[in-house]
Amino acid sequence: MAISFQHVHLKTRDVEATVRYYIDNFGAAKKAEMPGRGWQLDLHGTQLNITGIIPEQHHEQHYGIEHVAVVTDDYAATLATLRGNGVAVLEELTGEQGNRVAFVAATDGAQVEVIENV
């Protein structure tokens, strides 16, 4: 089972101000717009997803650095390992490409998004 880092998701009350903050202060560049949600930025090789609260997601969401995301080539085995380790699966969804996506609990209220590689 191969897992790789994908992004850090920042949820904010003001998407445009947050995008501008990372561009102006840290040299981030706009990578792609997420229509109706926000932007993906490239922060020197790290992808930042910047959005507000997303109504289609029903797990607890909060402002700030909400989660980190990883991609797995074996979604079922990854989720089985997490569940076997007692990790709470907060929500499972279908991604934009028809792939499976899960949000799982991490420490101190943070979350990890597990994305099936398609």
Secondary structure, DSSP 4 states (H G I P E B T S, - for coil): --EEEEEEEEE-S-HHHHHHHHHHHH--EEEEEETTTEEEEEETTEEEEEE---TT--S---SEEEEEEEEES-HHHHHHHHHHTT--EEEEEE-TTS-EEEEEE-GGG-EEEEEE--
